[in-house]
């Protein structure tokens, strides 16, 4: 019998595994799962991948199914304030003692595998295994699993999902996934399995063709979700099964035999309409498995959704907003949401990036909104040095300063902000997780 760790010991153990970094491949997680009784095989999974919107879409799906009365688990990454945010059931994070017990059960198996030719097990693999084990032990009705990175070789990808969701595809993590949209789409399409239903809101046609090709190879049915747009002639493209129309903070969702009006997401930003519509389609796809979700559960699940760090307002006068926009597309959506949702005199941008993402891509979208930029640096090991970030920022705006620690950077922003100004803290989830007011 394994020795039970305390919660702090479990967290320290996981922190110690971070030195092994990110290692793609499924051999270690498969060996780990098999040794622990293959808990993933006892779960009905909705698997969610994509470049942006994975966490929001996953949360919408979980919330809808919970509102419909199903015991629904959620695994997301990264967290903002507490590691346990990653593992939830019906919106409640895993308890500290439960988390410590899971890690205690997994550790002896990790130690054995690490001594084999498979090599050291990574932190993400252990967290993923903890989620599968916890959800199986709790006998949930559904588990919504968010992909960590890519898809094909991501540690979550040992399941045969009921529904595979690919929110969208754009350039991100190019050093690992490839430098073209097609290559990245190929990696993300790796979550598509034989006979499943694939739901995607991918607008890029090159990415769409890759997803469609993979689905046909696997004999999977594909549902495409897109925003309705006026067309001068002809009908909507045949490959779009569901369309949504955004208006005044609401959206309507339409498809074969489905018409839902005035759906209002609890998460701010019009881009959340895309994520919510994708979630609705994923839930409707469960009808293939005789799972019916009434429209009131859809409405409530979307309206009551909450995730920390997604266009989250922390205070007024001045307004302080945090958002984990960490790549070009996310920053583009954030800029539009700031323009649409907020009124302010000056915007002070507090930004901290990881070295694995494009600072230029994020700054190109957000710097034009700012009158002043404060470059900062989270304590995460892969944080981009604040001085280096500031150099990039100065190519967009002259008024840039460096404040090394995130809490100090936020305090500095509060010092110079007027009551009618807006302070936007963004660049990575690790940055916004260190914000304190």
Secondary structure by P-SEA (a helix, b strand, c coil): ccccccaaaaaaaaaaacccccccccaaaaaaaaaaccccccccccccccccaaaaaaaaaaaaaaaaccbbbbbbcccccccccccccccccccaaaaaaaaaaaaaaaaaaaacccccccaaaaaaaaaaaaaaaacccbbbbbbcccccccccccccccbbbbccccccccccccccaaaaaaaaaccccccbbbbbccccaaaaaaaaaaaaaacbbbbbbbcbbbbccccccccccbbbbbcccbbbbbcccccccccccccccaaaaaaaaaaaaaaaacccccccccaaaaaaaaaaccccccccccccccbbbbbccccaaaaaaaaaaaaacccccbbbbbbbbcccccaaaaaacccccccbbbbbcccccccccaaaaaaaaaaccccccccccaaaaaaaaaaaccccbbbbbbccaaaaaaccc
